[in-house]
Structures are given as C-alpha cells and as structure tokens.
Amino acid sequence: MNEIQLHDKHFELFISSEEILTKVAALAKKIEADYEGKEILFLSILNGSFMFTSDLLKNIQKQLEVSFIKVSSYSGTSTTGRVDELIGLATSITDKHIIVVEDIVDTGITIDKVITLLNASNPASISVCTFLYKPSAFKGNSVPQYVGFEIPNKFVVGYGLDYNQLGRNLAALYQLKETN
C-alpha cells in the first residue's frame, strides 16, 4: 500500500517493511557486539515499541531479559509535554545493563524522564535504542545510542506507532500526507 487513511487523515508510504527489517537486523548485530560478555535487560516502552522490540530481539542471539514499561506523552498527532510515571517495572534493575527500547524519540522529554526514574535504582548502565529519531525536534539530554532511522519532524504511523490507536499493525511506516 502506498497510501492509507486512518480516521480523518491520509498517510503515504515513507519506509518499507523490507527497509525496516534490514535496519533492525543491523541494530541487533551492533548491540550484540557492543554488549559481548554482558547480560542485558531490554526495557521496552509500550505501546509503540512492541513491534520493534519483537523484531530486534528475534535478531539477537544471546541470553537476555526483557520487560515492558509504560509512560504516556502523546495525544492525537502531538506530544502533550507531560510524562506520566513509569508503570510495569516488576524486576530489579540494580547493577544491570539496561537498554531502553523506544519507538520514537522526538523532543526527548519521555526518554529523559524514563532515564531519571531508572537511574534511581542504580543500574550498571543505561542505553537507548530507538526505531525512529527526530533530531530537529530533540530538546532532551539523552541522545539515543542506537537509532534505526533519523527522520524529519513529521507525524508517522505504522510499525507500532499510531494515530489515535489506529495503524500500529502496519508493517511499513507511513507519514502524514501534505494537504494542498
């Protein structure tokens, strides 16, 4: 599909599913090399990162732990600027190597808040792996160490990302179509 409609908005193909899977496999290999001999706990931020996390971890051929956490900072097509508390972390992270898996880092508000909350539990290290990164929108302190794609500051859906809860199931990534 080159174009889709979700609710009242039209989106056009931006990154194909093939390009996504190739990039995710390359990220997994880099993480494996960087963390050779270390145990990793992947903390996947729901809801948007579920597809990325699944594909990423399928490509990592070492023992690892995974847990899912939730925060919220989006409503509709824009960030609210407010980050709710971390929920769902039921395992100790003290002295563990943490990789936070995020669907998208744009302003950096969410990831900064997550890292602050996690640091209170004294992990050995914290890295950020994001499917998408919007450098032109970034205002945070925690630049992601592992980035799938750098994209412009446009609204995108698919591969776990949604527009008012629709579009998460799409295998490709779509960007909001410009209206003329």
Sequence and secondary structure as in RCSB ss.txt:
>XXXX:A:sequence
MNEIQLHDKHFELFISSEEILTKVAALAKKIEADYEGKEILFLSILNGSFMFTSDLLKNIQKQLEVSFIKVSSYS
GTSTTGRVDELIGLATSITDKHIIVVEDIVDTGITIDKVITLLNASNPASISVCTFLYKPSAFKGNSVPQYVGFE
IPNKFVVGYGLDYNQLGRNLAALYQLKETN
>XXXX:A:secstr
  EEEETTEEEEEEE HHHHHHHHHHHHHHHHHHTTT  EEEEEEETTTHHHHHHHHHT  S EEEEEEE   EE
TTEE S     B   S  TT EEEEEEEEESSSHHHHHHHHHHHTT  SEEEEEEEEE TTT  SS   SEEEEE
  S  EEBTTB BTTBSTT SSEEEE    
